[in-house]
Amino acid sequence: MSHQSLRVLDLTRPTPEENLALDEALLNEAESAADKVDPQKESRASDHELLRLWSPTSLAVILGRHSKVQEEVNLDYCQRQGIPILRRMSGGATVLIGPGCLMYSVLLSYDARPDLRELSVAHDFVLGRLASVISGATTCGTSDLVIGNRKFSGNALRCRRNYLLYHGTLLYEFPLEKIESALRMPPRAPDYRNGRSHKEFLANLSATQAEIRQALIAAFDADKIQESWPVHHVAKLVAERYAKRDWTYAR
C-alpha cells in the first residue's frame, strides 16, 4: 500500500454547518478531479489526498447519516441549552462535539490505495496510524480508539467511487457530563461497552490540542500545507442540505 505523504488543511469554519459541508465538498471535488484525470498527463487521481483538522468553537449534536433523532438525542436538554442538531453525510452513531475535541478528516484515493476498498482494511489503516502516534492507544470495536477500556475517539467513513473520506473526533478537554445530558444511550453499542453510561465509557486524552495536531500530522506524513478550499461548493451544500431541517430530521 502506498506510503505517500498527504497535504494538510487546517481550517475551522465559523459554523458547524459549514464544517460538515466542507468535508463533503472536499470529497466531491476529489471525485470530480479523479474522473477528469488524463492518463497522458502527470496529474494523478491521488493528488487530492488530504488531512483536514478543525476545532469546534461551540457545542453541536451531529447525527450519523442514518441516525434517528428521537432515539439518540435528548431533545429537551438540547433545546433548553440552545445546542443545534445537525446531520453529517457519514454513518455511525450520534456525537456531541464542541470545545475540547479535535476533529480530523482524511481523504484517501483508491487509485493510490486499492486495498482500502475493503472496509476492514480501511478501518485498520486509518485507526492503526492514529493509534501508533498516541501513547497507550489501541483500536476497539469497529471504529473506536481507546486507552484501557475508555473510548476517546469515535470515527466514521463515506465511500465513493474514487475516494474514501474517513473522519472522527478526539476528546482531550471535553466536558463529558455534557454528553451524558445531550445524548441518549445509543441503540447499538460494541460489546466492550458493557452497558456503561457515556460518562463511564468515554475519556479525555491527557494531551494538549497542539500535541494531538502534531501527532495526526505525523501519522499521515502530512507535510504539505493546503490553503485553498471549495468556498462556493460549501455555501451551496449548506444552503441545500446542512442548514435545512428536512435534512436533519429526515429520519
C-alpha positions as CSV (number, residue, x, y, z in Angstrom):
1,M,0.0,0.0,0.0
2,S,1.2,3.5,-0.8
3,H,3.0,5.5,1.9
4,Q,3.0,8.8,0.1
5,S,2.5,12.0,2.1
6,L,-0.7,13.9,2.3
7,R,-1.4,17.6,2.3
8,V,-2.9,19.2,5.4
9,L,-5.7,21.7,5.5
10,D,-6.0,23.2,9.0
11,L,-9.3,25.1,8.7
12,T,-12.2,25.7,11.0
13,R,-15.2,27.5,9.6
14,P,-17.4,29.7,11.9
15,T,-20.5,27.3,12.0
16,P,-20.9,23.6,12.4
17,E,-23.0,23.5,9.2
18,E,-20.1,24.9,7.2
19,N,-17.6,22.5,8.8
20,L,-19.8,19.5,7.9
21,A,-20.3,20.8,4.4
22,L,-16.6,21.3,3.9
23,D,-15.9,17.6,4.4
24,E,-18.4,16.7,1.8
25,A,-17.2,19.4,-0.6
26,L,-13.6,18.1,-0.4
27,L,-14.8,14.6,-1.2
28,N,-17.0,15.8,-4.1
29,E,-14.2,17.8,-5.6
30,A,-11.7,15.0,-5.3
31,E,-14.2,12.7,-7.0
32,S,-14.7,15.1,-9.8
33,A,-11.0,15.6,-10.3
34,A,-10.4,11.9,-10.4
35,D,-13.0,11.4,-13.1
36,K,-11.2,14.0,-15.2
37,V,-7.6,12.7,-14.9
38,D,-5.9,12.4,-18.2
39,P,-3.6,9.3,-18.2
40,Q,-1.4,11.1,-20.7
41,K,-0.6,13.9,-18.2
42,E,1.4,13.9,-15.0
43,S,-1.6,14.7,-12.7
44,R,-2.9,11.7,-10.7
45,A,-6.2,10.8,-9.1
46,S,-4.3,10.7,-5.8
47,D,-3.3,14.3,-6.0
48,H,-6.3,15.3,-3.8
49,E,-5.3,13.1,-0.8
50,L,-5.7,15.3,2.3
51,L,-5.7,15.5,6.1
52,R,-8.1,18.2,7.4
53,L,-8.0,19.4,11.0
54,W,-10.6,21.6,12.7
55,S,-11.7,22.6,16.2
56,P,-15.4,23.2,17.0
57,T,-16.0,26.5,18.7
58,S,-19.4,25.7,20.2
59,L,-21.4,22.6,21.1
60,A,-23.4,20.8,18.5
61,V,-25.1,17.4,18.2
62,I,-24.1,15.6,15.0
63,L,-26.3,12.8,13.9
64,G,-24.9,9.9,11.7
65,R,-26.4,9.7,8.3
66,H,-28.9,7.1,9.4
67,S,-29.4,8.1,13.0
68,K,-32.9,8.7,14.4
69,V,-33.2,11.9,16.4
70,Q,-35.8,10.7,18.8
71,E,-33.7,7.5,19.6
72,E,-30.3,9.1,20.1
73,V,-30.8,12.7,21.3
74,N,-32.2,14.3,24.4
75,L,-34.2,17.0,22.6
76,D,-35.5,18.8,25.6
77,Y,-32.0,19.3,27.0
78,C,-30.6,20.4,23.7
79,Q,-33.4,22.9,23.1
80,R,-33.0,24.4,26.6
81,Q,-29.3,24.7,26.1
82,G,-29.5,26.1,22.6
83,I,-27.4,23.2,21.2
84,P,-28.0,22.8,17.4
85,I,-28.7,19.4,16.0
86,L,-27.2,18.6,12.6
87,R,-26.6,15.6,10.4
88,R,-23.4,14.5,8.7
89,M,-23.0,12.5,5.4
90,S,-21.3,9.5,7.0
91,G,-22.7,6.6,9.0
92,G,-22.1,5.8,12.7
93,A,-23.8,7.0,15.8
94,T,-24.6,10.4,17.1
95,V,-21.9,12.5,18.8
96,L,-21.7,15.8,20.7
97,I,-18.8,18.0,19.6
98,G,-17.5,21.3,20.9
99,P,-14.5,23.0,22.5
100,G,-12.2,20.3,23.9
101,C,-12.4,17.9,21.0
102,L,-10.3,17.9,17.8
103,M,-11.9,16.9,14.6
104,Y,-10.0,15.3,11.7
105,S,-10.8,14.1,8.2
106,V,-8.7,12.0,5.9
107,L,-9.3,11.9,2.2
108,L,-7.7,8.8,0.6
109,S,-7.5,7.7,-3.0
110,Y,-8.5,4.2,-4.1
111,D,-6.2,4.7,-7.1
112,A,-3.2,5.0,-4.8
113,R,-4.5,2.6,-2.1
114,P,-6.8,0.0,-3.7
115,D,-6.7,-2.2,-0.6
116,L,-8.8,0.4,1.2
117,R,-11.9,-0.7,-0.8
118,E,-12.2,-3.5,1.9
119,L,-13.8,-1.7,4.8
120,S,-12.0,-3.6,7.5
121,V,-8.7,-2.7,5.8
122,A,-9.8,1.0,5.7
123,H,-10.6,1.0,9.4
124,D,-7.3,-0.8,10.3
125,F,-5.3,1.6,8.1
126,V,-6.6,4.9,9.5
127,L,-7.0,3.8,13.1
128,G,-3.8,1.9,13.1
129,R,-1.9,5.1,12.1
130,L,-3.7,7.1,14.8
131,A,-3.0,4.5,17.5
132,S,0.7,4.4,16.5
133,V,1.2,8.1,17.4
134,I,-1.0,8.3,20.6
135,S,0.6,6.8,23.7
136,G,-1.3,3.9,25.1
137,A,-4.0,4.0,22.3
138,T,-5.5,0.8,20.8
139,T,-8.3,0.1,18.4
140,C,-11.5,-1.5,19.7
141,G,-14.9,-2.4,18.3
142,T,-15.4,-1.4,14.6
143,S,-14.0,2.1,14.6
144,D,-13.1,3.2,18.1
145,L,-9.9,4.3,19.7
146,V,-9.4,3.6,23.4
147,I,-7.0,3.8,26.2
148,G,-7.6,0.9,28.5
149,N,-11.3,0.3,28.0
150,R,-12.3,4.0,27.8
151,K,-13.1,5.5,24.4
152,F,-11.6,8.8,23.4
153,S,-12.2,8.7,19.6
154,G,-15.2,7.7,17.5
155,N,-14.9,7.5,13.7
156,A,-17.0,7.0,10.6
157,L,-16.5,6.9,6.8
158,R,-18.1,7.6,3.5
159,C,-17.0,5.7,0.4
160,R,-17.3,6.9,-3.2
161,R,-16.1,5.5,-6.5
162,N,-12.6,7.0,-6.4
163,Y,-12.1,8.3,-2.9
164,L,-12.7,7.4,0.8
165,L,-13.4,10.0,3.4
166,Y,-12.6,8.8,7.0
167,H,-13.3,11.2,9.8
168,G,-13.7,11.4,13.6
169,T,-13.2,13.2,16.8
170,L,-10.6,13.0,19.5
171,L,-11.5,14.1,23.1
172,Y,-8.9,15.9,25.2
173,E,-10.6,18.5,27.4
174,F,-14.2,17.8,26.7
175,P,-16.9,18.2,29.4
176,L,-18.1,14.6,29.4
177,E,-21.1,15.4,31.5
178,K,-22.5,17.4,28.6
179,I,-22.5,14.2,26.5
180,E,-24.4,12.4,29.3
181,S,-27.0,15.2,29.2
182,A,-27.4,15.7,25.5
183,L,-27.3,12.1,24.2
184,R,-29.3,9.1,25.0
185,M,-27.7,5.7,25.2
186,P,-27.0,4.6,21.6
187,P,-29.3,2.0,20.1
188,R,-26.3,-0.1,19.1
189,A,-23.0,-0.4,21.0
190,P,-19.9,-2.5,20.9
191,D,-19.6,-5.4,23.3
192,Y,-16.8,-3.9,25.2
193,R,-19.0,-1.0,26.3
194,N,-20.8,-3.4,28.7
195,G,-23.8,-1.1,29.2
196,R,-21.7,1.8,30.6
197,S,-23.1,5.3,30.6
198,H,-21.4,7.9,28.4
199,K,-19.5,9.3,31.3
200,E,-18.3,5.9,32.4
201,F,-17.4,4.8,28.9
202,L,-15.7,7.9,27.5
203,A,-12.4,9.6,28.5
204,N,-10.3,12.6,27.5
205,L,-6.7,12.2,26.3
206,S,-4.0,13.6,28.6
207,A,-2.6,15.7,25.8
208,T,-2.9,19.2,24.5
209,Q,-4.7,20.1,21.3
210,A,-1.3,21.2,19.8
211,E,0.2,17.8,20.7
212,I,-2.7,15.9,19.2
213,R,-2.5,18.0,16.0
214,Q,1.2,17.3,15.6
215,A,0.6,13.6,16.2
216,L,-2.1,13.4,13.5
217,I,0.1,15.3,11.0
218,A,2.9,12.8,11.8
219,A,0.6,9.8,11.4
220,F,-0.2,10.7,7.8
221,D,3.1,12.3,6.8
222,A,1.1,15.4,6.1
223,D,4.0,17.7,5.2
224,K,2.4,19.9,2.6
225,I,0.2,22.8,3.6
226,Q,-3.0,23.5,1.6
227,E,-4.7,26.9,1.9
228,S,-7.4,26.7,-0.8
229,W,-10.8,25.2,-0.2
230,P,-14.1,25.0,-2.1
231,V,-15.8,28.1,-0.9
232,H,-18.7,28.2,-3.2
233,H,-19.4,24.5,-3.0
234,V,-19.5,24.7,0.8
235,A,-22.0,27.6,0.6
236,K,-24.2,25.6,-1.8
237,L,-24.2,22.5,0.4
238,V,-25.1,24.5,3.5
239,A,-28.0,26.2,1.7
240,E,-29.3,23.0,0.1
241,R,-28.6,20.4,2.9
242,Y,-26.8,21.1,6.1
243,A,-28.9,24.2,7.2
244,K,-32.2,22.5,6.2
245,R,-34.4,21.0,8.9
246,D,-35.6,18.4,6.2
247,W,-32.1,17.0,6.0
248,T,-31.5,16.9,9.8
249,Y,-34.9,15.4,10.7
250,A,-35.2,13.2,7.7
251,R,-35.3,10.0,9.9
